[in-house]
Amino acid sequence: MNDLAVTEDKLLGGRVLLRQPAEGYRVAIDPIFLAAAVPAAPGELVLDVGAGVGAAALCLAWREPNCLIRGIEIQHALVRLAAENAALNGGAARMEFMVGDILRPPPRMAPGTFHHVMANPPYQESQAGTRSDIRGRDMANVEGEAALADWVRYALNMVRSKGSVTFIHRADRVDLLLAELRQRAGDIAVYPLWPGGSRPASRVIVRARKDVATPTKLSAGMVLHEPDGRYSAAAEAVLRDGAALAL
């Protein structure tokens, strides 16, 4: 797929450059909000599961320039683009992306070694999802062989004890996400992203810590849009300025 058509785009108000396929899944706001919720500190190691072209990893690397990031992605073409994006943004020395399937993960990434794990899994169940003729979009939006429970198990397996796992997912599937997390994690924070007005949240960010028993908390979350449709000031701070989220 060396002839893959790509576009060159910008995230965080132009602070991050991003090459991505012209067709298929296109990066929107979800990976930016995911990165904003990861509490990475200098010197810590972060794993991005289902990294795609590296959008979440790049945004996190910009906010915390002294953390180290590894990414695993099943699509070869996207791994190549993620590596290009890391180099394009001056992060090749501390960011590495590799081809891998979470059901058959690459052996050189040892379980329990990451301070933080983040993931933006496919939002639709395989039997319920609307299929797309474009393979990249289909794989990003609809679960394949790996279900949501597999994503959670893999994330918890890779993070060290007391480390954090962070997901962004559909609000109507949060019950399944919480049920899987509660088996091995606690201190769970649920952060709704409200579209604005009286509309219900369609996305939630969920963060938990492995081997911790602190109760779950529901945050007020964030309203994304003003009545006129513009992004709210709080959303702009994340999307344009790379601000962190306090969960």
Residue pairs with C-beta under 8 A, 6 or more apart in sequence:
1 76
1 77
4 21
4 77
4 81
5 21
5 22
5 23
6 19
6 20
6 21
6 22
6 81
7 19
7 20
7 21
7 22
8 17
8 18
8 19
9 17
9 18
9 19
9 20
9 27
10 16
10 17
10 18
11 17
11 18
11 27
11 32
11 55
11 58
11 59
12 32
12 59
12 62
12 239
12 240
12 241
12 242
13 239
13 240
13 241
15 62
15 242
16 58
16 59
16 62
16 89
17 85
17 88
17 89
18 27
18 53
18 54
18 55
18 58
18 85
19 53
19 81
19 84
19 85
19 88
20 26
20 27
20 53
20 55
20 81
21 53
21 77
21 78
21 81
21 136
23 134
23 136
23 137
24 134
24 135
24 136
24 137
24 140
25 52
25 136
25 137
25 139
25 140
25 141
27 52
27 53
27 55
29 224
29 239
30 120
30 168
30 203
31 52
31 55
31 56
31 59
31 120
31 168
32 55
32 56
32 59
32 238
32 239
33 168
33 193
33 203
33 205
33 238
33 245
34 56
34 118
34 119
34 120
34 166
34 167
34 168
34 205
35 55
35 56
35 57
35 59
35 60
35 63
35 118
36 59
36 63
36 238
36 242
36 243
36 244
36 245
37 118
37 166
37 168
37 191
37 205
37 207
37 244
37 245
37 247
38 46
38 60
38 116
38 118
38 164
38 166
38 207
39 116
39 164
39 207
39 244
40 46
40 60
40 64
40 67
40 115
40 116
41 64
41 67
41 115
42 64
42 66
42 67
43 66
43 67
43 68
44 67
44 68
44 115
44 116
45 67
45 68
45 69
45 70
45 113
45 114
45 115
45 116
46 57
46 60
46 67
46 68
46 69
46 70
46 114
46 115
46 116
46 117
46 118
47 69
47 70
47 71
47 72
47 109
47 114
47 116
47 117
47 118
47 155
47 158
47 159
48 54
48 56
48 57
48 60
48 69
48 70
48 71
48 72
48 118
48 119
49 71
49 72
49 102
49 117
49 118
49 119
49 121
49 151
49 154
49 155
49 158
50 72
50 73
50 74
50 102
50 119
50 120
50 121
50 151
51 57
51 71
51 72
51 73
51 78
51 79
51 82
51 97
52 73
52 75
52 78
52 82
52 120
52 140
53 78
53 81
53 82
53 85
54 71
54 81
54 82
54 83
54 85
54 86
54 95
54 97
56 118
56 120
57 69
57 71
57 82
57 86
57 95
57 97
58 85
58 86
58 89
58 91
58 95
59 242
60 67
60 69
60 118
61 67
61 69
61 86
61 89
61 91
61 94
61 95
62 89
62 242
63 242
63 244
67 94
68 94
68 95
69 91
69 94
69 95
69 96
70 95
70 96
70 97
70 98
70 109
70 114
71 79
71 82
71 95
71 96
71 97
71 98
72 97
72 98
72 99
72 100
72 102
72 105
72 106
72 109
73 79
73 82
73 97
73 98
73 99
73 100
74 99
74 100
74 101
74 139
75 99
75 136
75 139
76 99
77 136
78 136
79 97
79 98
79 99
82 97
83 92
83 96
83 97
86 92
86 95
86 96
86 97
98 106
98 108
98 109
99 106
100 106
100 109
101 146
102 146
102 150
102 151
102 154
103 145
103 146
103 150
105 154
109 158
111 157
111 158
112 157
112 158
112 159
112 160
112 161
113 158
113 160
114 158
114 159
114 160
114 163
115 159
115 160
115 163
115 164
116 159
116 163
116 164
116 165
116 166
117 155
117 156
117 158
117 159
117 163
117 164
117 165
117 166
118 165
118 166
118 167
119 151
119 155
119 165
119 166
119 167
120 167
120 168
120 169
121 143
121 148
121 151
121 167
121 169
122 129
122 139
122 140
122 141
122 142
122 143
122 144
123 141
123 169
123 170
123 173
124 130
124 141
124 142
124 143
124 170
125 142
125 143
125 147
125 148
126 142
126 143
126 144
126 147
129 141
129 142
129 143
130 141
130 142
131 138
131 142
132 138
132 141
132 142
148 169
148 173
148 176
148 177
148 180
149 176
149 180
151 167
152 165
152 167
152 177
152 180
152 181
153 180
155 165
155 167
156 165
156 181
156 184
156 185
156 210
159 165
159 210
160 210
161 210
161 211
162 209
162 210
162 211
162 212
163 209
163 210
164 207
164 208
164 209
164 210
165 181
165 185
165 207
165 208
165 209
165 210
166 205
166 206
166 207
167 177
167 205
167 206
167 207
168 203
168 204
168 205
168 206
169 177
169 203
169 204
169 206
170 202
170 203
170 204
171 192
171 200
171 201
171 202
171 203
171 204
172 202
174 190
174 204
174 206
177 206
178 188
178 190
178 206
178 216
181 188
181 206
181 208
182 188
182 216
184 210
184 211
185 208
185 209
185 210
185 211
185 212
186 208
186 209
186 212
186 213
186 214
186 215
186 216
187 208
187 209
187 212
187 214
188 206
188 207
188 208
188 215
188 216
188 217
189 206
189 207
189 208
189 216
189 217
189 219
189 247
190 204
190 205
190 206
190 216
190 217
190 218
190 219
191 204
191 205
191 206
191 207
191 219
191 221
191 222
191 245
191 247
192 201
192 203
192 204
192 218
192 219
192 221
192 222
193 201
193 202
193 203
193 204
193 205
193 221
193 222
193 224
194 200
194 201
194 221
194 222
194 223
194 224
195 201
195 202
195 223
195 224
195 225
196 223
196 224
196 225
196 226
196 227
196 232
197 225
197 227
201 221
204 221
205 245
205 247
207 247
219 247
222 232
222 234
222 235
222 238
222 245
223 232
223 234
223 235
224 231
224 232
224 235
225 231
225 232
225 235
226 232
231 239
237 243
238 245
